[in-house]
Amino acid sequence: MDVHESLLELIGDTPLVRLRTPGDDHSARLYAKLEYLSVGGSVKDRIALRMIEDAERRGLLKPGGTVVEASSGNTGVGLALVAAAKGYRAVIVIPDKTSAEKAATLRALGAEVVVRPGMLPIDHPDQVVNTATRLAAEIPGGWMAAQYDNPANPEAHYATTGPEIWQQTEGRITHLVCCVGTGGTISGTGRYLKEVSGGGVRVIGADPDSSVYSGGDGRPYFVEAAGRWRHPETPEDCWPASFHQEVVDEILPVTDRESIMTIRRTARESGLLVGGSAGTALAAARRVAAGLGPDDLVVAVLPDSGKQYLSKYFDDGWLLRLGFLDGDPATVRVADALTDGERARPLPYLHRHRTVGEALAELRAREAAGAEPVLPAGPAPVGPSRRPTAPELVGAVRLVELDEAVAAGRVGPDQSLDEQLGAPLPQFGGGESAEQALATLRSAPDATAVVLHDGHAVGLVTEEQLRAALGRP
Ligand SMILES: Cc1ncc(COP(=O)(O)O)c(C=O)c1O
């Protein structure tokens, strides 16, 4: 019989498919490795199985034990699936930006899901990895998979992904392109392919453009699970032990917009529905292939399916709200209400660790200049002129509230603003209709909103400016 006795036999062994994009005029062959066809739906099934079996062998995970992990979803799903198949309990800690589909999948597989804010510095006790480490220590029989530092992560790819690609291409692969999250995929697969080819395979990382791996400033981005961002208040960053940098020849930065537009186009033009980090890998792989000839064969590893992101990258409303779509040019859009001068200046906002006295002075100066006495607030940015990413703006500071707090003696002018942050300002994508934005602002407490372009805050817009752009009195 052509049957499998265990679900675990259906992990990995994924196909390679040729990708031909209309308009591409290079002669190199580009193949995609479809990791979403693994039984749990992602590249992470491979490491889940390997890490659990390794822990069993070492006696770290025993019958009745609990698998604990911090995961943006896919590793959690892989672990929950293997744990269910083997009879373990699973507790998965996820950052709050994880897509709703991934969180629902974890719960459906019987895992207990713990959600923590994604926007915390690395040494904060509630940060996702710190939360998981604590839970693993507290739960009797708990074992933390620790994908970022577990050698079984790259080993899984050295033992399976690498050999599969070598056999499937009959040793003809010349370039490997992968995203780098924990670094497990690129390190294990890349190391195997380099060894077996005698150094003939070039290994290229594909990275969100602000990720620190490709030299970015570490500000957050919207492609999930790839790259490494760094909270501005994280004092010193330490790269994961699962990432073996010496295996990687080059890392190419790819913007969120390019990753997202690549998967939308690939879905429509080739019928291949893949996730955001697959878009990062595909965009980089196309760039690599463009400079190559007919003897070259590029393999891009596509980590998961687009079905997990239907409410994000494939949802026009989500894209419009974050400023990834430019909106209908026949209507007045929110961005039309900003002047060229406002677009050129960095967004005015308050660093959460400045003093109450400084904030009061700034808000009074705004009021005197006729502007709304309210400003968005967030962590200090890494570079002086960089624009914050939407999720970094975690609150707002309002003159009335601050004055009240000082008058009531709840805070002094030399104290930090941090405890005084009020609810964040509304945010609009620059391509959203100015009419609709105006209607929303009318019922909001402040007459001011933040305008986003490609997920970054680029300016502040007031009710008055929107009305002027619409030609209303
Ligand atoms: C969707 C997705 N893309 C990319 C990656 C990065 O892979 P790796 O952690 O092996 O570097 C992951 C892993 O978390 C993932 O889930």
The ligand as a MOL file (V3000), in Angstrom:
LIG
                    3D

  0  0  0     0  0            999 V3000
M  V30 BEGIN CTAB
M  V30 COUNTS 16 16 0 0 0
M  V30 BEGIN ATOM
M  V30 1 C 7.3410 32.5640 7.1700 0
M  V30 2 C 8.7760 32.4490 7.5410 0
M  V30 3 N 9.6820 33.0020 6.7590 0
M  V30 4 C 11.0020 32.9470 7.0370 0
M  V30 5 C 11.4780 32.3550 8.1600 0
M  V30 6 C 12.9500 32.3620 8.4590 0
M  V30 7 O 13.5310 31.1020 8.4800 0
M  V30 8 P 14.6870 30.7790 9.4660 0
M  V30 9 O 14.1820 30.9570 10.8590 0
M  V30 10 O 15.0560 29.3560 9.2030 0
M  V30 11 O 15.8280 31.7020 9.2080 0
M  V30 12 C 10.5520 31.7850 9.0170 0
M  V30 13 C 10.9790 31.2330 10.2580 0
M  V30 14 O 10.5830 31.6620 11.3330 0
M  V30 15 C 9.1690 31.8240 8.6960 0
M  V30 16 O 8.2450 31.3010 9.5190 0
M  V30 END ATOM
M  V30 BEGIN BOND
M  V30 1 1 1 2
M  V30 2 1 2 3
M  V30 3 2 2 15
M  V30 4 2 3 4
M  V30 5 1 4 5
M  V30 6 1 5 6
M  V30 7 2 5 12
M  V30 8 1 6 7
M  V30 9 1 7 8
M  V30 10 2 8 9
M  V30 11 1 8 10
M  V30 12 1 8 11
M  V30 13 1 12 13
M  V30 14 1 12 15
M  V30 15 2 13 14
M  V30 16 1 15 16
M  V30 END BOND
M  V30 END CTAB
M  END
